[in-house]
Amino acid sequence: MSFSPLFNILDTKGFNILANFPPNNWEIKEKIKTNNVVSFYTNGKKWISKNISKIESNSFKRFSTKEFSIFNSKEFDSFSPVILLKITNEIDNAEYDELPNIISKKTEVPEWRSTVGYKFKNTETSYQGEINPFPQKASLLTFHPFIQHKHIENFLIFLNIEKSPIIRESTLDVFNGNNMNCIDRVLVKSNMANIIPIDKYKFKQSDLPVFCCKNMAGIPFGFGINKIHPMLSLEHTHPPSSFSLHGNRFLTQKNIKGQWFKYLY
């Protein structure tokens, strides 16, 4: 079961384009009907769901953070709240102790991806993505080769969603992989988009930036913004399991992480 994330990054305004048609044309067994779009948001104690719209069969619909008052809140400071969107045949206005398993489609290969994007002035950037809740007992290991120079401001976006609505804290460690030195330790929160400026670390083009979080998993993005000549870039790295084609991919991921954690800590 996948959700579609919607959140802002810095001065950009987030948007999400949902598609109400199957992701393939070989295993769908029934016609997709007009469906509901449900949003989910955590207040730190409960997941709150709200039926927000309908989406016609075989059509797209665009949603913006401008439509949700929570994104105007000053409460989150350097963290960005995340709204999760879900296409379902149900009408859902409720509160949950954990994210529900809403099963509304028989076709799930590949995942029902949406267009997740960000707009700044007259420029936009986007990726095709979705997010599933991460287990609490999980970790992050990622490399960040997407640093740009000159007039570009560079950030690491660490996006975490968990089944529990509780907003818990952990630390993300920043290393220079060339010498295994720990440069910084940064606070991160669950169920948030954590925005981490990285230009202050002054990584060189020959350096290998490494980011580790031993007590929280998430999706890491490299985000660049040029405010002088408005341009955006967004790249996400893949988990170590994606480096394996055969066998037990998650055992491979565990071994890769274990070796790097042994060297770094």
Residue, then its C-alpha position, 0 to 999 in steps of 0.5 A: m500500500s503506497f501513499s503520495p507525499l505532499f510537502n514544501i521545500l524552503d521557498t518552493k511550493g509542493f504539488n502532487i499530480l495523481a493519476n486514476f488509472p492502472p500502472n500497467n495494462w496486463e493484470i487489471k481485471e476491472k474498470i477503474k471507477t471515479n474514486n475519492v482522494v483522502s489526505f492523511y496528516t499527523n498532529g503528533k498523537k493521531w493520523i487524521s484523515k479527510n476526504i478532500s476530492k474526487i478523481e474521474s476514471n482515467s484522469f489526472k488531478r493536481f493538488s498543491t500545498k496551497e490548498f492545506s492550511i497546515f503548510n502556513s503554520k509557523e510551528f515546524d520551523s526548519f521541518s516541513p509537515v507532510i500530507l499523504l494522499k491516497i486514491t480509494n473507493e472509500i470515504d474516509n474522515a476519521e482518526y487513527d492510531e496508525l496509518p490504515n492499510i487501505i486496499s482499493k486496487k487489485t493492480e499493484v505492479p508497479e506501484w501507483r506512482s504520482t508526480v511529486g513536485y516543487k514550484f519556485k517562481n516560473t520553474e518546477t522540478s518533479y519525480q515519479g514517486e510514492i512512499n510506504p511507512f518505514p519500520q521504526k527499527a530501521s536505518l539510513l545509509t546514503f551517499h550524496p554525489f549531487i552537490q552543485h557549485k557557484h550560485i546553487e544552494n544545496f540541501l539534503i531532504f530526509l523524508n520519513i513516514e512511519k505508521s505511528p503518528i508520534i513525531r520522534e527524534s533521532t540524529l543523522d550523522v554527516f561524514n566525509g567518506n574520503n577519510m571517514n571523519c564525522i563532520d556533524r550530527v543533525l537532529v531529524k524527526s519522523n513523519m516530517a521532511n527534514i531539510i538539511p543545508i549542506d553547503k556549510y560542510k564545504f565538500k569538494q568535488s572529489d569528496l564523498p559525502v556520506f549520511c547515516c541515521k542508525n535509528m530512522a529510515g527515510i528517502p534521501f533527496g539532493f535538492g538544489i536551488n538557484k534563486i538568482h536565475p530561478m532553477l531547481s534540481l531534485e535527485h533521490t538516491h536509491p537504497p543499497s538493496s537496489f545494487s543487487l539483482h538476484g538473491n536476497r536483496f535485503l540481506t545484501q543491503k544489511n551487509i553493505k550497511g554493516q560494513w559501512f557502519k563498522y568503518l564509520y563508527 
